[in-house]
Amino acid sequence: MLFRYLYILLTLFPLKTFALIEVDITRGNLNPLPVAVSPLSIEEESKNNFKKILDIDNLGSEISAVVENNLRQSGLFNPLSKNAFLQKPDIANLKPRFEDWNLIKAQALITGKVTFVDEKLRVEFRLWDVLAGKEMMALAFTTVPSNWRRVGHIITDKVYERLTGENGYFDTRIIYVSEKGPKTNRIKKLAIMDQDGFNNKYLTLGNELVLTPRFSPTNQMVTYLSYFRNLPRVYLLDIETGLQEVVGDFPGMTFAPRFSPDGKKIIMSFAKDGNSDIYTMDLENRIVERITNHPSIDTSPSFSPDGKYITFNSDRSGYQQIYIMSKNGKNVKRISFGNGLYGTPVWSPRGDLIAFTKLHKGKFYIGVMRTDGTGERLLTENFYQEAPSWSPNGRVLIFYRETKTNSKGEGFSAKLWSIDLTGYNEKMVETETDASDPSWSSLLSN
Amino acid sequence: MNLRKTLKNGFLVLLASLVLTACATQKKTGQLQSDVYTGSDSVEYLASGVADRVFFATNETVLTTASRETLRKQAAWLRKNSKITVVLEGHADERGTREYNLALGERRANSAKDYLLTYGISSDRISVLSYGKERPVDSGSNPLAWSKNRRSVTVKAN
């Protein structure tokens, strides 16, 4: 019953039709699934041990708060207020009294238990279908205590997968550019955080300009543009070890890097004598291949998930438009034909859509279109926004948005935003500083 | 209470005068000719009479008549000072996607470079660096500010 309800909910959205160039701003006519996240139960002894190690009073409650926040942020779930819960966590985890949970209109219930075992954190959790009165899933993990937030994310992924039939995206991280200072001289640093904004870390000091970091789809490598020694070049950074290197030996600016879907190549632009073309470099044998050879600007390349095609941005028609081609650069075909300019194409990990930025009549839009250019759908409109990046399940886009300054040039800010593929659930992603150029990692637990 | 009111009124007057002066300076120094900046605000000089920068129309990389004149003066100055090397820094306004603007800045700096080459300046003396939209001179979000930011600036490198 529960499963069927959500299944219907989810299949309804993609079928919704949107007129071309019409931004859907009618958010909120969506009924998120009511779910009760019972605090994970924890016994006194375990509680005290975790308090000593992590300085957290009740780790069970904290982990369930991570789960609850994730579910709420997704827009698909409505976690119910804990004040209404009648059953105690430990008893609910053994055998929920479904009538009680039914009474507060919960359709799904998450319970669990946290224990301290051999210096480790053991978490078990159960997902219950309240209406059917049945256990849907039960799992247990053991990890180091410091990993407790990740446990919350993994639980959310499992619940999301079971209830929606899609892969989750919660045990992931976002790499982005942290910004500070006046607009005329921004200080930019690479930064990384969990998808929910926690565990923020800076990866560079801000001594040189850094732009457009992108995660490898297969490991913890990042490729980005750095102006180290005033030479703008594509770099490869291992975020585990901090080691980095220049990608290739180009006699000019390289930029707009992304990984191939297998993580073995970097595709990027190389600019020389006023012309930018697309190149790849194999990270194992260092072989550089030229993919496009055209006097126009060719940039922002992005591979299809099967690695057979590349979408990119070119002004060969006179203005910025979106194109696709075979991975060897053959069969170039323009796919964007709407009014305005199109940039930053990025292929969905599901393969069926390309997300883009569109500039039309002084407004910037984030949108999606099918890979043949049909079915254009604009998700959000603003003064300035660009650079969508897909969640690994292809369901959510994260991008950045800048504000218009006033007549004195003041009031500038740049923030990360996320939006569901349907155009619903647009949300600002909290960051310590101003932020831009977000890129979503793949699932860490895969 | 009274004091506060007086202060408030005084502040309003101050604000109004600030707005007025801002308008006045804009009119005096900021000029646009079919989208290209023709004023002198933000312009610096490599030597007396030798302006350091040229401006471009939106999404364009072609040099205007005024830009060519500026570059001819730069070329003459470079011929006279044969030991000087320069970096041409190409820029775009904020109304474009970051990566495309990096390419556009590179193209703008190169159109300035190509012009200097035709006036006999050796390519070893000129390097090119694009900042895309990363280093605006005017942080305004208006057509005049954007026109000042679409530029190629010749910077002494030694």
Contacts between the chains, C-beta under 8 A, distances in Angstrom:
chain1	res1	chain2	res2	distance
A	182	B	139	6.6
A	183	B	136	6.2
A	183	B	139	3.7
A	184	B	135	6.8
A	184	B	136	5.6
A	184	B	137	6.3
A	184	B	138	7.6
A	184	B	139	5.4
A	185	B	135	7.1
A	186	B	134	7.0
A	209	B	131	7.9
A	209	B	134	6.0
A	211	B	98	6.5
A	211	B	102	8.0
A	211	B	134	7.3
A	212	B	98	6.6
A	212	B	99	6.7
A	225	B	102	7.9
A	230	B	129	6.4
A	232	B	102	7.4
A	232	B	129	7.3
A	232	B	130	7.0
A	252	B	106	8.0
A	252	B	128	7.8
A	253	B	102	7.1
A	253	B	106	6.0
A	253	B	129	7.8
A	253	B	130	6.0
A	255	B	99	6.2
A	255	B	102	5.0
A	255	B	103	7.6
A	256	B	99	4.2
A	256	B	102	7.4
A	269	B	99	7.2
A	269	B	103	6.6
A	271	B	102	7.4
A	271	B	103	5.8
A	271	B	106	4.3
A	271	B	107	7.9
A	271	B	130	6.9
A	273	B	110	5.8
A	274	B	61	7.3
A	274	B	106	6.5
A	274	B	107	4.4
A	274	B	109	7.9
A	274	B	110	3.3
A	274	B	111	6.5
A	274	B	114	7.4
A	275	B	107	7.4
A	276	B	103	4.0
A	276	B	106	6.8
A	276	B	107	7.8
A	297	B	100	6.5
A	297	B	103	4.2
A	297	B	104	6.9
A	297	B	107	6.8
A	299	B	99	4.9
A	299	B	100	5.9
A	299	B	102	7.6
A	299	B	103	5.2
A	300	B	97	7.3
A	300	B	99	4.8
A	300	B	100	7.0
A	313	B	97	7.5
A	313	B	99	7.2
A	313	B	100	6.0
A	315	B	100	7.6
A	319	B	59	7.1
A	320	B	96	7.8
A	320	B	97	7.5
A	320	B	100	5.6
A	341	B	96	7.9
A	343	B	96	7.4
A	343	B	97	3.6
A	343	B	99	7.4
A	343	B	100	5.3
A	344	B	97	5.1
A	344	B	99	6.9
A	357	B	97	5.4
A	359	B	95	7.0
A	359	B	96	7.2
A	359	B	97	7.8
A	362	B	95	7.9
A	383	B	141	7.5
A	384	B	94	6.8
A	384	B	95	7.6
A	386	B	97	5.0
A	386	B	98	6.8
A	387	B	97	7.2
A	387	B	98	6.7
A	402	B	94	7.4
A	404	B	141	4.2
A	405	B	139	5.7
A	405	B	140	5.8
A	405	B	141	4.6
A	407	B	19	7.4
A	407	B	22	6.3
A	407	B	140	7.3
A	407	B	142	7.5
A	408	B	22	6.8
A	408	B	140	7.9
A	409	B	138	6.5
A	409	B	139	3.7
A	409	B	140	4.4
A	409	B	141	7.8
A	409	B	145	6.9
A	410	B	139	7.7
A	412	B	139	6.4
A	437	B	98	7.2
